Amino acid sequence: MDISEYRRQSEAELEQAARQQPSFRDLLERSRRDAGPNAPASSQGSPAGDDLTAAIAVLRDGEADERLRSAALQVISGAVDGQPELFDILLEVLRDAARPADVRIAVLDVLRQISFRMAAFPAKRPDYLAALRSIIDDPDAELRQRAIGILAREKDEYVQRRLIDGLEGSSEALVPAEKAIQYLGYDVHAEYFPLLRRIVEHPPTPAARTEAVRLLAADPSSTDLLLTILCDKGESSDVRRISAIGLQSAAPGQFEEQARRIVLDDDEDDQLQAMSITALTHFADPEALSRDDELTGRIAQLRTKPPSGEVEQAAASYLSKHRT
């Protein structure tokens, strides 16, 4: 998912959540009634025109009801364009390690949303990124991972270096190896490829190996490694399919040779065969395919007696396009 789609999805999620909630005023009045005369200041009523002051008080109240706090955050979010200093209040709460993790996560979600639309955000961006960097070692795994994810999408060099250090073992890992590799994928550098190849050869986990193979598709010097993986039937089907995708990108000619071999092999993985037929259908040289009677005959056979529905569908599409 690219950053534009990520932003659109985030905006839609927050807008939907806001529509499903009662108004801040309703929740505040309900909280005041439930709490009675001894209610904390954040739960006391306030003039209708002063919702923002009440919302800030609710946010700073460590004991505020979750729904009330969520509504307060929406009030603050709605006012931040006209009062950019509210962004600093949110950053203050995010940085405060003494606050419950769920409060800080909720604030981070709102900060992320504001960052997509706030006209004054460029001036606040350095402080925002600094606040995110300050919590990537937080004890709470969810808060830590969310902050790292945002920084990775921002192609932040500091978090990239910390992720690399964790993978290399020179410092404690911020996240599991497979997640670290996914985050590095937002901004792949050539200097990462030797490490990724080492992970493929000596993986900390199977999932980390899979993610490393996925990123090596961007490395022309890893073509031989991808080819070796694709040809090895002892590899998992998922890893072989990912290596096939990488090989198609890095070396289309070699991929077509292997795709043909896979289709002709009676003992090959069904999904890999279906993928190979589909790739040949749409990307191989039509003139060369028209002369390849052996391949066409094999695909016709698979269309008649397919090992799976995926192979049958792929074979039918190939024959429709290439058989004369």
C-alpha angles and dihedrals in degrees: 000000000000122000094258093054090044090055094047091050092048092050092050092050093052094044091052091048091050093051092053095054129085114247120278090242092055093048092046093052091046090050091051092051093047094047095050127201094326094058118137118256094261090061096049119106120261134189112285091245092055100064091125093060090048091047092054090049091051092049091052092047108096092202100049118133113263095237092047091049091049091052090047090055090054090052090051092045091052092052100042096089091062094038109035091179087076087071088064091053090054091049089051091056092045092054095047105103090188091069121088114271093237090058092050092046090053090050091048091053090054093045090052091052093047091050090063096056112017111115092210094047097106088066090049096043097091091053091045093052091044090053091050091050089051092061103043088097093047115137091235107087096204095050091045093050094047092052092048091049093054092047091048091053088050088054090237111186095209095057091042090056092047091051091050091048090053092050092048092048095238091121138012112289115252093206137001114295095251091053092048090054091049090053092049087054090073088072112014115195125196089236089067095061099081089053092048091051090052090051090052090051096041107020122189088210136001090246091054090051091051092052092047091053088050093056094045088071085084092056116083091193090062094063094106091050092050090048092051092051093047092051094048110093088190089070120092116269092240094054092047092051091049091049089050091054090049093048091050089055097042101036114011094178094055090044092055090052091052093043090055091048091050093051092051093049114096091200099052127120112273096227092046090051091050090049091049093050091049092049092049091047094057107026111027123094106276093209092054091047092051089060095045101094093166093057094043091049091050092050090048087054091050089049090056098042106018120182089217143005091254092057091046093053093046092048092050091051092049094049092046090056104035112024113093 
